[in-house]
Amino acid sequence: MPDPNSWQLALPTLLAALVFGYLLGSIPFGLLLTRAAGLGDVRKIGSGNIGATNVLRTGNKKLAALTLLLDALKGTAAVLLAGYLGPDHALIAGLGAFLGHLYPVWLGFRGGKGVATYLGVLVAVAWQGALVFAAAWLAVAFLTRYSSLAALVAAVAVPVALHLLGFGRAAELFVLLSLIVFVKHRANIRRLLSGTESRIGAKG
């Protein structure tokens, strides 16, 4: 029979995993890289966020790719490192990394939209789900050249795929993360509906 006090006993380390994930996720790689490259403040162009899609609007594809990689890796690292404490700690750290990217304390809680970090967490939690995400994103992006639409479609596909593949706890987490992705993309959704959304590779 499960110990009724097990949750209370685990709570301090779960909170530590959440904080660890948050701090790791809150590293603003897009801003740091563009400043280091002499491109100024990426928050002053395009959508104003610190993610790879906006970094791409500087015209530096390599820097955008590096931003994408690092934003994903901080999610992956949070999950893998916290996973040494247990599977629940891994999921909580993944949630923390995602929230840290969206709401970094260093930038007044104004960060990116979380897609790369979402994918990085997914790679560590269930790589099969990451393949589903990548396939959905690439297909939609290729057909429409809308990064936001590709992310939204992929975010719908992932929890469904995780549930069908038997990753129950992960599916629950990604239902939450996907809902947050939609909330963070609400302005993009309005622009998609009005036909004014920027396409991949467009500047400004």
Summary of the structure (lengths in Angstrom):
residues: 204
radius of gyration: 17.1
end to end distance: 59.6
largest distance: 59.9
contacts: 712
relative contact order: 0.12
helix: 75%
strand: 0%
